[in-house]
Amino acid sequence: MLHVEVLLLDLVIVLAAARLLGWLAKRLGQPPVIGEIVAGILLGPTLFGPWIGDDLFGPDMRPALTALADVGLILFMFVVGLELDQKLVRGKGKVAASISLGSTVVPFVLGTLLALALAGKHAHGNTLAFVLFLGAAMSATAFPVLARILTDREMHRTTLGGLALASAAIIDVLAWTVLAVVVGIASAEAASGQWQVLLAVPYAAVMFFVVRPLLARLVPAFERAGRLTPGLLSVVLIGLVASAWATEWMHVHFIFGAFLFGAVMPREGAERLNHQILERLEQLTVLLLLPMFFVVSGLNVNLRTLTVSSLGVLAAILAVAIGGKLAGSYLGARLRRVPVRQASALAALLNTRGLTEIVILSVGLQKGVLDPELYSLMVLMALLTTAMTGPLLRRIYPDRRIARDIAEAERAALGVTASYRVLAVVPGRPVDAEPLAGLAATLAAANTPSEVVLGHLEPYPHGRLEVGTGLSSELAEMAETLGALEGLAAGVRERGPEARVVTRFSADPAADLPGLVVSARPDLVVVPHDAPGYERILAESTGRTVTVLPGAYEAAGPVAVRHGSGDAAAHVALQLALATGRPLVVIGRGKGASLAQRLARLGVDATSAAEAPAGALVVAPEGAAPPQGAHLLVRAEQDADPVEWEAVTPVRAGI
C-alpha cells in the first residue's frame, strides 16, 4: 500500500542527497550528474539499503518512485531531442561523420565481441538482443553531459568544441537508432503482439512528414501571443506524452517517442518558443524528476553482491569501453587530418557517457536484456568514464590551449584573421641586423598570413627622458635607428610577410627586453644569444624560440638538424631547407633516420647522417649546453603539438 507520508519523505531525501553530492562533485571539478548518480547508488542496497531500504524505498514505494522517474525520463528525452541542433553539423559534416562513425563502430564491434564471451552467463536465452545491446551501450556518448563540460570550460565557442558537439549529436542519433532496433528485437521475442514493433518505422515517418508541419503552426501562434501560454504548453505536453505512449505501446520504449517528439519540434524561427519551453520544463526535470530517476537506477545497483570474477568482468568492460571509444574517435579524427592533439582531445571528450548511458542501461534492465549484476558493472563503467573526462582533457588539452582557442574564436567572430607572429629581437645596431631580419622573414613566410615584428630598445643611460633636456643628439640617433629598422621591415615585406617596428628608449635594455617580448605575444622569437636579458627572454616567452649562435649567417651548406625528443628543431630546419632550396640532413640514427625517410617519401631532399656535413647550417634542440657546432638552438613552444609533416608546404624565400 502506498504511504503518502513515506513518499514525501523519500522526495526530501532524494532531493537533498542529489543536491549535496551534485555540489560536491562540482567542487571536485566533475559534472554534477556524477554526484547525483552516486547519490542514487548510495541510497540503494549498496550502502544504506540494509538499514533504510525496506522502510523508505521498499516494494510499496517502488511503483510510485518509478512512475516519477519515468515522467522525468520522458521530459529529459524530449529536451535532448529539442536541443539536437542540426546546425552543429553544417560545415563539419565530413569530419564529424568520420569521427562519429569511428567513435561508434569500433566500441560497438568490441562490445559485441565481449558480449559473445559473456553471453553464456548473462544472456539468459536472448543472445542476439544481448549482443547488440552491449555493443550499443559501449558506443554511447552523453551529449548533454558533454555540452555541460564544454560550456563550463567555454570550449563550446571553439572549433574543437563545435566539432565535439557535432560528432556527439551524430553519435546520439546512431546510438538511439541502434537501441531502438535492439529493444524492438527483445520486445518482439517477449511480447504477444509482435506486429506492433513493425509500426515503429512508419510511425517515425509520420512524425517527420505529418506531425512536424503541424507543430510548425505553434510558431505563429506563439508570436501572436508574445509568450508561451498555458494553452500552447498544453499542446506540447499532450503531444509529448502521446508520442511516448505510442512507442511504448509498440513495445519499443517510451523514451524513443519522447526523443522523437523533441526532434520534430519546429526550428525555423522558433528559437524564442523553444527557449521558453526549455525554461519551463528543465527546472522541474533537473531539480525533481531526474534525481528520482537516478535513485530508481541506484536502487537496482547492488555492489555488495559482486565477486572476484565480477571484478574481472568489470576490467574487461572498462578496457572495451575506454579503449574502443578512445581508439575509434582518435582514428576517425586522424582520417580527416585532424591534428594529433585535437584528435586526442576529441577522443577524451567523446568518452563521456554519464546520463545517456544510465538511460540506456535502465532500458536494458527493464526489458530483461541485462541482469542485475551486469547492470551494476555497466553503471560503474558509466561513472568512471564520465569522471575521467575532465582530468584526461586537462592533461591532453591544458587550459592555456583552451584560452588560445577561445581568443582565436573571438577574433574570427570579429572577422579578424590571426597572423603567425615572429618577433626578431634586434639588440645592437639595426644596420647590422639584416641577416637576423632575413631569418625571421624566412620562418614567418612558412605560415600564411604572417608578420614579423622588429623589436629594438635604444640604450639611454640618463634615466627617464624629459622634454627640454637637450635631446637633439639622442633624437637624431633614434631617427637614424628608426630609418634603419624601417629599411629592414621593407626587406621583410619583399619576402612576403607583413612587418612592423617596435622601438623605444630604455635605460636598462636587459630588464626591459623581456617585457617587450611578452607584450608582443609572438608565436616565434628569433633572438641572438648575446641579446641583453637573454635568459629572462627565454624564461618568460611562451612561444617557440630560435637562438642565433655565432657563425649562423656564414654557414652556406646544407641544413642539418640534430633530431631530439621533440619536433620543433626539425620543423625549423625543414622550413629553412625548403625556403632556401638546400638539402636537409637529419643527424643521428633511429628516430633521425626514420624522419629522414619519411620526409624523403614526401618529396623533400632529405637524408640522414652520423655527423653534420662540413659548412652545414646546424639546427639543434635547446638543452643544458649547446651542442658543438650548432648555429641555431630551438626551444618548443608551451604545449607544443606534434608537427604534421604532410602539411608542411614548400615556401620560397631567402635567409
SULVEN-V20550 format. One record per residue. N is the residue number from 1. D_FIRST is the distance of its C-alpha to the first C-alpha in Angstrom with 1 decimal. Layout:
BEGIN
n,d_first
N,D_FIRST
N,D_FIRST
END
This chain:
BEGIN
n,d_first
1,0.0
2,3.8
3,6.3
4,9.6
5,11.9
6,10.9
7,11.3
8,14.6
9,15.7
10,15.3
11,17.4
12,20.0
13,20.3
14,20.6
15,23.2
16,25.1
17,25.3
18,26.3
19,28.9
20,30.4
21,30.8
22,31.9
23,34.6
24,35.6
25,36.1
26,38.2
27,40.3
28,40.9
29,42.2
30,39.2
31,37.1
32,34.0
33,31.9
34,32.8
35,31.3
36,28.1
37,27.6
38,28.5
39,25.9
40,23.2
41,24.7
42,25.0
43,21.3
44,20.5
45,21.4
46,25.1
47,25.4
48,22.6
49,19.9
50,20.8
51,20.4
52,17.7
53,16.1
54,13.4
55,12.7
56,12.9
57,12.7
58,10.7
59,9.2
60,5.7
61,8.2
62,10.8
63,10.3
64,10.6
65,13.3
66,15.0
67,15.2
68,16.9
69,19.0
70,20.1
71,21.2
72,23.1
73,24.7
74,25.8
75,27.5
76,29.0
77,30.5
78,31.9
79,33.5
80,35.0
81,36.5
82,37.7
83,39.4
84,41.0
85,44.6
86,47.1
87,49.9
88,49.1
89,50.6
90,53.7
91,56.8
92,55.0
93,54.2
94,56.2
95,55.5
96,51.7
97,51.6
98,53.4
99,51.2
100,47.9
101,49.1
102,50.2
103,46.9
104,44.9
105,47.1
106,48.0
107,44.5
108,43.3
109,46.0
110,45.6
111,41.8
112,42.3
113,44.8
114,42.4
115,39.7
116,42.2
117,42.7
118,39.0
119,38.1
120,38.8
121,35.9
122,33.5
123,34.1
124,32.3
125,34.5
126,34.4
127,37.4
128,38.6
129,35.4
130,35.0
131,38.6
132,38.5
133,35.2
134,36.5
135,39.7
136,37.9
137,35.8
138,39.0
139,40.8
140,38.3
141,39.3
142,37.0
143,38.9
144,36.9
145,37.3
146,40.9
147,41.6
148,40.2
149,42.4
150,45.4
151,44.8
152,44.5
153,47.9
154,49.4
155,50.1
156,48.8
157,52.2
158,54.2
159,55.3
160,53.3
161,50.1
162,50.6
163,51.3
164,48.2
165,46.0
166,47.8
167,47.3
168,43.6
169,43.1
170,44.8
171,42.8
172,39.5
173,40.6
174,41.7
175,38.6
176,36.2
177,38.5
178,38.6
179,34.9
180,34.5
181,36.9
182,35.1
183,31.6
184,33.4
185,35.0
186,31.8
187,29.9
188,32.9
189,33.0
190,29.3
191,28.8
192,30.2
193,31.4
194,33.8
195,36.0
196,33.6
197,34.3
198,37.9
199,37.2
200,36.4
201,40.0
202,41.0
203,37.9
204,39.2
205,42.6
206,41.3
207,39.5
208,42.8
209,45.3
210,43.6
211,40.7
212,42.5
213,45.5
214,43.2
215,41.3
216,44.8
217,45.1
218,42.6
219,45.3
220,47.8
221,45.1
222,44.1
223,47.8
224,48.3
225,45.4
226,46.3
227,42.7
228,39.3
229,38.2
230,34.6
231,35.8
232,37.1
233,33.9
234,31.9
235,34.1
236,33.6
237,29.8
238,29.7
239,32.1
240,30.2
241,26.8
242,28.7
243,30.6
244,27.5
245,26.0
246,29.4
247,29.7
248,26.2
249,27.1
250,30.3
251,28.4
252,30.1
253,27.3
254,26.4
255,28.1
256,31.5
257,31.1
258,30.3
259,33.2
260,35.5
261,34.8
262,35.7
263,38.8
264,40.1
265,39.9
266,43.4
267,45.5
268,48.9
269,49.3
270,45.5
271,45.5
272,44.6
273,42.0
274,40.2
275,40.6
276,38.9
277,36.0
278,35.6
279,35.8
280,32.9
281,30.6
282,31.5
283,30.4
284,26.9
285,26.7
286,28.4
287,26.9
288,23.2
289,22.1
290,24.3
291,23.3
292,19.7
293,21.3
294,23.2
295,20.3
296,18.4
297,21.9
298,22.4
299,19.3
300,21.0
301,24.2
302,24.9
303,28.5
304,28.3
305,28.7
306,31.8
307,35.1
308,38.8
309,38.9
310,36.1
311,38.3
312,41.0
313,38.8
314,37.8
315,41.6
316,42.3
317,39.6
318,41.0
319,44.5
320,43.8
321,41.7
322,44.0
323,47.3
324,46.7
325,45.6
326,48.4
327,51.0
328,50.1
329,49.9
330,53.1
331,55.0
332,53.9
333,55.2
334,58.4
335,59.2
336,59.5
337,61.6
338,59.1
339,60.6
340,59.5
341,57.8
342,56.0
343,54.9
344,53.5
345,51.7
346,50.2
347,49.0
348,47.3
349,45.6
350,44.4
351,42.9
352,40.0
353,36.7
354,33.9
355,31.2
356,32.6
357,32.5
358,28.8
359,28.0
360,30.1
361,28.6
362,25.0
363,26.2
364,27.8
365,24.8
366,22.6
367,25.4
368,26.0
369,29.4
370,28.8
371,27.4
372,25.5
373,28.8
374,30.9
375,28.3
376,28.4
377,32.2
378,32.5
379,30.3
380,32.8
381,35.6
382,34.3
383,34.2
384,37.6
385,39.4
386,38.2
387,39.0
388,42.5
389,43.4
390,44.5
391,46.7
392,48.2
393,49.1
394,50.7
395,52.7
396,53.9
397,54.2
398,54.9
399,54.4
400,58.2
401,58.0
402,55.1
403,57.2
404,60.1
405,58.1
406,56.8
407,60.3
408,61.5
409,58.8
410,59.7
411,63.4
412,62.5
413,60.6
414,63.8
415,65.9
416,67.6
417,68.4
418,68.4
419,71.7
420,72.1
421,74.0
422,76.7
423,78.3
424,81.8
425,82.9
426,86.6
427,87.8
428,91.5
429,94.0
430,92.3
431,95.6
432,94.9
433,91.2
434,91.8
435,90.7
436,87.5
437,86.7
438,87.5
439,85.0
440,82.3
441,83.0
442,82.8
443,79.4
444,78.2
445,79.5
446,77.2
447,74.3
448,74.1
449,74.1
450,75.6
451,77.7
452,79.9
453,80.1
454,83.3
455,82.7
456,85.7
457,86.3
458,89.9
459,90.9
460,92.2
461,93.0
462,93.8
463,90.3
464,88.6
465,90.7
466,91.9
467,93.8
468,97.5
469,98.0
470,100.4
471,98.1
472,100.4
473,100.9
474,97.2
475,96.2
476,98.8
477,97.3
478,93.8
479,95.2
480,96.8
481,93.6
482,91.6
483,94.2
484,94.0
485,90.2
486,90.2
487,92.6
488,90.2
489,87.4
490,89.6
491,90.1
492,86.3
493,85.8
494,88.4
495,86.2
496,83.2
497,80.8
498,80.8
499,82.3
500,82.4
501,84.0
502,82.5
503,85.2
504,86.0
505,88.1
506,86.7
507,88.2
508,86.1
509,85.2
510,83.7
511,81.1
512,80.6
513,80.5
514,77.0
515,75.7
516,77.4
517,75.8
518,72.3
519,72.7
520,73.9
521,70.6
522,72.4
523,71.0
524,74.1
525,76.7
526,80.2
527,82.0
528,85.3
529,85.0
530,87.4
531,85.6
532,85.2
533,81.8
534,81.1
535,78.7
536,76.6
537,76.6
538,75.0
539,72.6
540,71.3
541,71.4
542,68.1
543,69.8
544,72.0
545,75.4
546,78.7
547,81.3
548,84.9
549,87.2
550,91.1
551,92.6
552,89.7
553,91.8
554,94.7
555,92.7
556,93.7
557,92.6
558,89.3
559,85.9
560,84.6
561,81.2
562,80.0
563,76.5
564,74.1
565,70.3
566,69.6
567,70.8
568,72.3
569,75.9
570,76.0
571,74.7
572,77.4
573,80.0
574,79.0
575,79.1
576,82.6
577,83.8
578,82.6
579,84.0
580,87.4
581,87.9
582,88.2
583,86.9
584,84.0
585,84.3
586,81.2
587,82.3
588,80.8
589,79.4
590,75.9
591,73.8
592,77.1
593,78.3
594,75.0
595,74.9
596,78.5
597,77.7
598,74.7
599,76.7
600,79.6
601,77.3
602,76.4
603,80.1
604,80.9
605,84.3
606,82.6
607,83.8
608,83.0
609,85.5
610,85.8
611,87.6
612,88.2
613,91.3
614,94.3
615,94.1
616,90.4
617,88.1
618,85.7
619,82.1
620,79.9
621,76.5
622,76.8
623,76.7
624,77.8
625,81.4
626,82.9
627,83.8
628,87.6
629,89.0
630,85.9
631,86.6
632,83.2
633,80.1
634,76.7
635,73.5
636,70.3
637,68.2
638,65.0
639,62.0
640,64.5
641,63.4
642,65.0
643,67.9
644,67.4
645,70.9
646,70.7
647,70.2
648,73.3
649,76.0
650,79.7
651,81.2
652,84.9
653,86.1
654,88.6
655,88.3
END
